[in-house]
Amino acid sequence: MIYDAMGYLKEYQEITRNYKGSNIKLSDSDEFLSRMRKEDRMHPIITLTIYTGEKVWDGPCSLKDMIVEMPEEIAAVFSDYKMNLLEVRDSAGYAFRNEDVQSAFEITREVFAGNFDGIREKYSDKRISSEALSLIGQMAGSTELIEMGKSMEVTNMCTALERLKAEGIEQGMEKGVEKTVISMLKKNYPISEICEITGKTEEEILKIKETM
């Protein structure tokens, strides 16, 4: 809401600045006070919120959703502000003109669903741009894909899938180790012993302990 307001303010300032340095005269006192002519118009600003979470969005979708319950007479004059929400996980009904964006959303949805075979079947021989790959990495939360997009070392999705799966396995193993560390800390194992069993450093163990 603030971004939109600032955008309108910026355009208003540009309009009034143009009049200040020109020979155009504002016709009456109202135009002089507003510093705009009656026929001046600004451009619409549309803000789109893209939600990349795997879970269904259950937060507010408008300002009204965040306001206390109002009597009817108050609600009638209350100025609501709605959010244009696009959920990646539920974006199958959208058609994007840009092919890379379309592919990025399709692939991310399949990643969320764990359908790697479906991605491989459809995109195995299809080249994908570095920008699209970075976008998939951002939406899927994959640092590996983001870095691959930056380096432009991928020419098709198969290579990216193998990296993504490897990253997922690695993250899963890491989470498993962290669970082991937490369990051992709860049972008051000596930190030196936890380090020896899990392969973690003392500093890493202490960081995990701080989060408990």
C-alpha positions in Angstrom: 0.0 0.0 0.0 2.9 2.3 0.9 4.8 1.4 -2.3 1.7 2.2 -4.4 1.2 5.6 -2.7 4.9 6.5 -3.2 4.6 5.6 -6.8 1.6 7.9 -7.3 3.4 10.6 -5.3 6.4 10.3 -7.6 4.3 10.7 -10.8 2.5 13.7 -9.2 5.8 15.4 -8.5 7.0 14.8 -12.0 3.8 16.4 -13.4 4.0 19.4 -11.1 7.8 19.8 -11.8 7.2 19.9 -15.5 4.7 22.8 -15.1 7.1 24.7 -12.9 9.7 24.9 -15.6 7.4 25.5 -18.5 5.2 28.3 -19.9 2.0 26.4 -19.2 -0.3 28.4 -16.9 -2.7 26.9 -14.4 -6.0 28.4 -15.2 -7.6 28.9 -11.8 -7.0 29.0 -8.1 -7.9 25.3 -7.6 -5.3 24.2 -10.2 -2.8 26.6 -8.7 -3.3 25.0 -5.2 -3.1 21.5 -6.5 -0.4 22.4 -9.0 -2.2 20.1 -11.5 -4.6 20.8 -14.4 -8.1 19.5 -14.2 -7.5 17.2 -17.2 -4.2 15.7 -15.8 -4.3 11.9 -15.2 -1.8 9.5 -13.6 -1.1 5.9 -14.6 -2.4 3.0 -12.6 0.0 1.1 -10.4 -0.6 -2.6 -10.0 1.4 -4.5 -7.3 1.5 -8.3 -7.6 2.5 -10.4 -4.5 4.1 -13.7 -5.5 3.9 -16.3 -2.7 6.5 -19.1 -3.2 5.6 -21.1 -0.1 4.7 -24.8 -0.5 1.8 -24.5 2.0 -1.5 -22.9 1.1 -1.6 -19.1 1.8 -3.7 -18.6 4.9 -2.8 -15.0 5.7 -4.9 -11.9 5.1 -5.6 -10.9 1.5 -6.8 -7.4 2.2 -6.5 -4.6 4.8 -10.0 -5.5 6.0 -8.9 -9.0 6.9 -6.5 -7.3 9.4 -9.0 -4.9 11.0 -11.1 -5.6 14.1 -14.8 -6.4 13.5 -16.6 -3.2 12.4 -20.2 -2.1 12.7 -22.0 -2.0 9.3 -22.0 1.8 9.3 -18.2 1.9 9.7 -17.6 -0.9 7.2 -19.6 1.0 4.6 -17.2 4.0 4.6 -14.0 2.0 5.4 -11.5 2.1 2.5 -10.3 -1.4 2.0 -7.0 -2.3 0.2 -6.8 -5.7 -1.5 -3.7 -7.7 -2.2 -3.2 -9.2 -5.7 -1.8 -12.6 -4.6 -0.3 -15.2 -6.9 0.5 -18.6 -5.3 3.2 -20.5 -7.2 1.9 -23.8 -5.9 -1.5 -23.0 -7.3 -0.6 -21.2 -10.5 -1.5 -23.8 -13.1 -4.5 -21.7 -14.2 -2.3 -18.8 -15.2 -0.8 -18.4 -18.7 2.3 -16.3 -19.0 3.3 -14.7 -22.3 7.0 -15.0 -21.5 8.0 -18.7 -22.2 10.8 -18.6 -19.5 8.4 -17.4 -16.8 5.9 -20.0 -17.9 8.5 -22.8 -17.6 9.8 -21.4 -14.3 6.4 -21.6 -12.7 5.6 -25.0 -14.1 8.9 -26.5 -13.0 8.7 -25.0 -9.5 5.2 -26.4 -9.1 6.5 -29.9 -10.0 9.4 -29.4 -7.6 7.0 -28.7 -4.8 5.0 -31.8 -5.8 8.2 -33.9 -5.9 7.5 -34.8 -9.5 11.0 -34.9 -10.8 10.2 -37.6 -13.4 7.6 -35.3 -14.9 10.1 -32.4 -15.2 12.6 -34.7 -16.7 10.2 -36.0 -19.3 9.0 -32.6 -20.4 12.2 -30.6 -20.1 15.0 -33.1 -20.7 15.9 -31.7 -24.1 14.8 -28.1 -23.5 17.3 -25.4 -22.9 16.5 -23.0 -20.1 17.9 -19.5 -19.6 20.1 -18.6 -16.6 17.5 -16.0 -15.5 14.7 -18.7 -15.5 17.0 -21.1 -13.6 17.7 -18.4 -11.0 14.0 -17.7 -10.6 13.3 -21.4 -10.1 16.0 -21.5 -7.5 14.6 -18.4 -5.7 11.0 -19.8 -5.6 12.1 -23.4 -4.7 14.6 -22.2 -2.1 17.5 -23.8 -3.8 20.9 -22.0 -3.4 22.4 -24.5 -5.8 20.1 -23.5 -8.7 20.6 -19.8 -8.0 24.3 -20.2 -8.2 24.0 -22.3 -11.4 21.9 -19.5 -12.9 24.6 -16.9 -12.1 27.3 -19.0 -13.6 25.3 -19.9 -16.7 26.7 -23.4 -16.7 23.4 -25.2 -17.4 22.1 -25.8 -20.9 19.2 -28.1 -20.0 17.0 -29.0 -17.0 18.4 -32.5 -16.6 21.7 -31.2 -15.2 19.8 -28.8 -12.9 17.5 -31.6 -11.6 20.5 -33.7 -10.6 22.0 -30.8 -8.7 18.6 -30.1 -7.1 18.1 -33.7 -6.0 21.6 -33.8 -4.6 21.0 -30.6 -2.7 17.8 -32.0 -1.3 19.5 -35.2 -0.2 22.4 -33.1 1.4 19.9 -30.9 3.2 18.0 -33.9 4.4 21.2 -35.4 5.8 22.1 -32.1 7.4 18.7 -31.9 9.1 19.1 -35.5 10.3 22.5 -34.7 11.9 21.0 -31.6 13.6 18.2 -33.7 15.0 20.8 -36.1 16.4 22.8 -33.2 17.9 19.6 -31.8 19.6 18.7 -35.2 20.9 22.1 -35.7 22.4 22.2 -32.2 23.9 18.8 -32.9 25.6 20.3 -36.1 27.1 23.3 -34.0 28.4 26.0 -35.8 26.3 29.4 -34.0 26.5 30.0 -31.6 23.6 33.3 -33.4 22.8 31.5 -36.7 22.4 28.8 -35.1 20.2 31.5 -33.7 18.0 33.1 -37.1 17.7 29.9 -38.9 16.8 28.3 -36.3 14.4 31.5 -34.8 12.8 30.3 -31.3 13.8 32.7 -28.7 15.3 32.2 -27.4 18.8 31.2 -24.0 17.4 28.5 -25.6 15.3 27.2 -27.6 18.3 27.0 -24.4 20.4 25.1 -22.6 17.6 22.5 -25.5 17.5 22.3 -25.3 21.3 21.5 -21.6 21.1 18.5 -22.3 18.9 17.0 -24.8 21.4 
